[in-house]
Amino acid sequence: MTFTYADIAKMIDHSLLNPTLTTADLDHGIQLALAYDVASVCIMPYYLRHCAELLRGSDVKASTTIGFPHGGQATTVKIAETRQALADGGQELDMVVNISKVLSGDWEYVTDDMRAVITTAQEAGARVKVIFENAYLQDEQKIRLCEIASELNADWVKTSTGYAPSGATDDDLRLMRKHAALHVQVKAAGGIRDLDALLRVRQLGVSRCGATRTATMLDEGRQRLGLPLINFGATAPAGY
């Protein structure tokens, strides 16, 4: 498989969502994302404004979560979170569907909840990734979510938060790519921990991956491409 460094670096949303990360850890992670020139930093909401300031002028997007991690917040709260994220410089937002309502089959609620966040964000020029949390869902529910996300013009559908019992699987990625409209991209999260896994899901049609082992994956990519390594020490926090 042939690839360039940009091909793989711009697949990665560097995840800084573990609740035990200190502000020093978050700053370190932002600088790592800049050094490796990834697609985005997905950071805890309270630190988004600072993150956006540090990323300003770069090609790395500032992103955060909405309704994280279980999606059970009232829609009005998700809208408030979205507006705060936009005010803080968020360019991409990862929202969790209301998992309880999906499992209850209340598709009208699920649709209205998704629409509220997608519309609010996109009207301000931001992009939205809709997180399903596939570990708890049946294939029929995943397919229906893909259909709704497509109807609402979501920017991505995403497998998981990274904190459920399981994350992205090849079968789920194939299913989501098959049933999401072509204008909707697919993001994998949870379990993508080395370069071969990143390249494998790329072949399945994945355009983004949530990752904490960013340095490990991209160092390996640079080695295979014969590029000099980026001297940036990093350890991966738990999660994803």
Secondary structure, DSSP 8 states (H G I E B T S, - for coil): ----HHHHHTTEEEEE--TT--HHHHHHHHHHHHHHT-SEEEE-GGGHHHHHHHHTTSS-EEEEEESTTT--S-HHHHHHHHHHHHHTT-SEEEEE--HHHHHHT-HHHHHHHHHHHHHHHHHTT-EEEEE--GGG--HHHHHHHHHHHHHTT-SEEE---S-SS----HHHHHHHHHHS-TTSEEEEESS--SHHHHHHHHHTT--EEEES-HHHHHHHHHHHHT-----------S--
